[in-house]
């Protein structure tokens, strides 16, 4: 269990002390200087790891210069190792500061008499093309080497020419004619022509260059009809069109023409592959005629492999805007129905094909048509899609082969999509899944359970009557302890939790616990408990966490499980809340807070320096504060009942113009106002937690957003009912209504929000001004209604699927962090900020970084001892810059003034902006100290003035620049 748990609790990181950057570089440098070839090679191949660990320019520059020296003086094997390192570390090349020196050392080998050494150098230059695109000596060497008589050198020159053509317009224009001559020359061998042709895909820098390259390719395709030449030329044609964009419609027509007319299967397969590439890249350029031609080819081909390829292109297009264009631009004929289109006919024909892949593409096309074209009358197509999906489900669930599992995944994905767009089909789809669960293979059962859970999360379609089937299956599965059975136990438990989110019956809990005791390991039990926490079944989760406490080997894991047990117990305490019973509500909240405080202590103990659990701690602290605020609000409402305002309070409020007088005593007024401000403050803090969770999945973020909305709702209700009924607005708090709800928890929370808003609004309209009794009852019932919805602990609380962090380096930086940097007060400090974006195993899974926002501010910590007057222009520094990372690296500079003498604290804080323009406060925050010193001349003048001596004429004329 401990091994698997690394996904949410990182290792404590107690191991041997890691070397700092300089020590690591010196260690590798020692290996490079060794006399043994093996040690030298080992040192060279360890450089990529060094770059990954210390990705800042100062180290990378030094390391690459050392590698260039090895390349210059070493043998060909060492040069090959350096070449491989350079190719692996391509994204770090732009951090080389001394590019000229690096290129000079590498380029010196091009004059060697050894053609292999020259070939490796050419490949090295090609790998560095991104940082030296316009080096004329490199361009000249490549052109020369293309005429070499050594095949190895010519191939290396072709590699370099392709890389430089992609980066440099000048080189592409200059080499285009040379490549054209070589391709058309009779002396050039055919295998060399096949290697030269792909260079033309990079000739897209301007329209005339692209046009001349297309003409050449057109000539080649007709002049050299051999299979290999046609395949290479057509593929280059496609890549050139995809890059230059303007010729894509022509290219689609050309590929369709070859697909239809060329009898060779290899050419047809290449045409299908390129059509799929263009369908993914530019689906909007496909006309109705193109799709129709592809449909006709698919209908008439006798080969299953080609038919599957064409269907894969059509299924890709069916999920894009191209499908709407296909139906909307159809000729309007009398009696035209959806089934009369060739695409639909093809899909229906393929739905029941004996080849699983063809059938999967057929149902996918029907599903996409049903989902995309909702304005058309597609009832027959919906039924066809459902029947096709059910047939594939029966076929694939019995087969354990990888191909069948891949087809089943497509089928189940289509089911979820169809049910999402056509909710009325959900019942039949769910029934077919439940029926098939009993006879399916274990691998298929796991996937089908995931599908059932996904459908049930969107629509409450799993009725209580279906739970019996699921429980029978659960009992049956629990008798085996294989890995697949363990996975299936988790998947089935998830479906059971989703289908009975309000409460689990005692019988269901007993069955689940018995099966876990009989045939499961600790990790399975933990995963089931985690799912129970996500679905709000906290009583079940608490029992499972309790049973796992003694099964872990690390104290961090023990404290983690103990904290989860306490949180589940706290939320379980809140399930007994009842409306209009406020004293029991207060005792339930107090009990929950007691458990939460125990839990937060355990959670703090579970955190490690490598994994501080910051989101979890922040989320739980906010929950504690929210419960305390709810408790305080109920107490305040109760105190209003025990000491109600006088009968003339409303008259006093109207006479004085102060609505707070309606609350009665001054203490009650202050407490209500304080309560409202507290809820607004909590909403702001939830907003801050949301902004700091860049790596969270959408469900977790939505959960945080719902907590924030509940705080705003209560603060609004207090204002509308008690503090300021006249100016309270209902517009900004009105529900979205048609917004798509992703989970049962969200559905129930939105229902409570709407109900509370309606109650507050109706009280304001019917009984203006609202009596204190009605307003108190409404507020307390709103609090209880919100707490009765079981809290959902979403995925990010347990598991971090995406990991993104930023590492900053400031220069100048002091040797000792506590030491300040000395700056004269008449000069400006140039602060350079460099940063590296570091990713986990799945970068950009939920959102990607578009740019990084750097905020620099300075605060005066302490003035120097002598207090004398200095003209102050800039008291503080506040600057902000946005930079776009390139290859996960960014750098920028700030000019800072420190006119006031003393110690200044400079803070550099980074935040990221994603591709949607949303700002996320990810950090980090770095601090350095600067000591502003008086410049010597000003100091001398001031001392002379203090001693009563006027400065001499020569000194008066002296400026700060004259010292230099």
GIJO-V615083 format. One line per field, one symbol per residue. phi: phi as a letter, one per 20 degrees, with the letter a starting at -180 (. if undefined). burial: # if it has 16 or more other C-alpha atoms within 10 Angstrom, else .. Layout:
phi->???
burial->???
//
This chain:
phi->.ffffffdcfffmebfffffgfffffffffffefeefffffffffefgffffecedgfffffffffffffffdeefffffffffffffdgfeffefeefgfffgffffffefeefffffffffffffegfdcfdffffgfffffffefeeffffffffgfffffffecfgffffegfffgfffeffffffffffefggfffeedfbfffffffffffffffefcefgfffffffffgfffffeemfdfgffffffffffedfffffffffffgfffgfffecffeeeffffffffffffefeefffffffffffffffecfgffffefefffcfmfdgfeffffgffffegdffegfffffffffffffffedffeedgffgfgfffffffffffefedefgffffffffffffffffffecgfefffffffffffgfefffgffffffgfffffffecfeefffefgffffffffffeccfgfffffgfffgffffffcffaeffffffffffffffcdefffffffffffffeneffffffffffegeddedffffffffffffffffffgefefcfmdefffffffffffffffffffffffffcgfcflfffffffffffffffffffffffffffffcffffefffffffemdfffffnffffgffffffffffffffffffffffedfefffffffffffffffffffffffffecebffefdeffdfffmeffeebfffffffffgfffffffffffffdffffffffffffffffffffffffdeegffdbdedccbdddcdbfcffdgefeeecffeddeeeeddbceddefcfmfdbdeebdddddcccfebefgedcecfdecfcdccbcdcefclmcbbbccdddcfffpeddeddcdcddefeneeceeneddccdcdedffgffffffffffenefffgfffffdffffe
burial->........###.........#...#..##.##....#..##.###.##.##..####.##########.###.#.#.##########.##.######.#..##.###.##....####################...##.###.##....#.#################.###.##..##.##.........##.##########...######.##..##.......################..###.######.###......#############..##.####..#.###.###......###############.###.##..........#...###.###.####..#################.....#..##.###########.####....##.###############...##..##.###.##..#.##################.##....#..##..#..##..#...#################..#...#..##..##..###########################..##......####################.#....#..##.#############.######....##.###.##.###.#############.#...##...##.##.....#######..##.###.##.######.###.#########..########################.#................#####.###.###.##.###.##.....###..########################..####.###.#..#......##.###...#.#.######....#...############.#...............#.....####..####..#.##################.....#####....#######......#.......................
//
